[in-house]
């Protein structure tokens, strides 16, 4: 099937191809003969109401170095690109928000945008879990120091995190003694002017923070358990955790199946749940990762599932 694919991502020169999911997407698209266009966020713009972009053709090679070639910049009307995949990593700041609005214009002009830009605006990866209260840890979202302190007093051992981070950045564990809780609240809420999230600590983290992938409402049968390093609470690979690919447990699958219909209804094609024990802690829809680690261990092509779903929509 012949079509154009625009990938909006962080600078390709800085990625690690052996573990980068955006790179896996480009490899699969290239295998299918798709023309791939490379955009960074700064390449998107609006001209007289038209969503536009300066794109470069990109070809990729599955190797550790010299793994891509870029063509010369070319101006595109984004509505003329058949598929646009938004892969810019968080934080979800004002520039990310504006980019999703440009992508909505592109969608209105005829492009298929993955994931749905309206969903990217509506469903913060931390707050999205609140739509499934029966499947999450005890959780508080607040900027009020008194409420946060009361939550800690009740649960004794808690995790504090910002709403807009990624990769385990600025995640703190506060044990019963409450050491540093005050300064953590001040830092994460910017002196009670921004929301933060507090969750009960889940001791099952010792068995890993599992990344469970969902493609077009279908649950991938394998996950990546990210195990905290010595002296760490965070299992995030970016924070020094180690990955262990493994089959889904019955509990993992039940959690994913509970979320999947809502994702499908909101046209969210590619999602990564973060699961500790039998609880969902985050629902990642901006730039889910861990594909290459799972594909490298099991005989599965997750990106083929994604592009099959994309092509079904192009054929519809």
Phi, psi and omega in degrees: 000128183266124174198170178255141180236122174258126178249118180258116191210175171290165183308125185296332181296337185265356184280164173252103190300332183289347182226008186265124183289324176299321177295320177299322177298315181293322176300315181293318178298318180296321177300331182270002179079020182279141172281123186252128177249135183255127176233144161257166186302322182290349179279347182271142177202170177239130178234112180052043177085355181263130176285126186229167176200149172262109187249157171233134172300141179228138169240148186232154179227134185278078181208165190286329180227164183048051190261005178206158173225131180251141174273190179280150179299143180218135181281132179232142162280123187297334177292344178270354174274125187297316183226133174240125178250120180272111184234020176290127180292152170301167018283153176277089181254189184297324180294322176297316179301312180298321179298321178295329177290323173298320181291330174295321175298319178297320179297315179296334181272000173122353179281148169271120184251128181237124350283161180314120184297330176296320178293322177300325178283322189279331192240086172303141189295331176278312185289335180303330180299335182294345176286351183229061190298334181285351185243014184237162174294168171302127192220142173231135170241120185195160169249002186271117185299321182296318179295320180293318178296322179294322177298316178296318180299326181284317189260347171073317186228113190224162173248131178248135182210153173284163181274347189240017184267180176205163173067019178082007182291133175062033173259129185236141169258132178239116181275187189301328182290347176070016181304129176069009180300320181301311182289330176295316177298314179302317184290310185286328180265358185049060180057050172067032177246354180225151178285149170226169178244139174233129179231149173300142177290134180252109182297344178294354177303336179299335178267004175110149170265106191273132172264114181251124185260143177231127181240115179051043178082356179258133184275125176291133189286355180234155179225175174242115174275121181258114189263131180298145173286172181301130179078008183247150171265329187275134176267353184308135178299324179293341180258016176097005177289163176246145184263139177229101177297141180201158175294154175293143169278168176301322179294316178303313183295321180296318178298313181297320179292334177289328183272327190307317181298325178293321178297314182297318180298332182259014175057043177257105191278328189226118190221146173237115174276142168258123186233128172239122185062237178245033180232142174272128180254334177208156174234103188270118179236351182283309184206065183300147184233191175085007180296312187294325179296319179289314180296330180287345184251330183238157179278077181212143177244092184293323181291332174296322177298319180294312183288333171299318179294319178299314184290332174298322180287325177292330180280340187292000000 
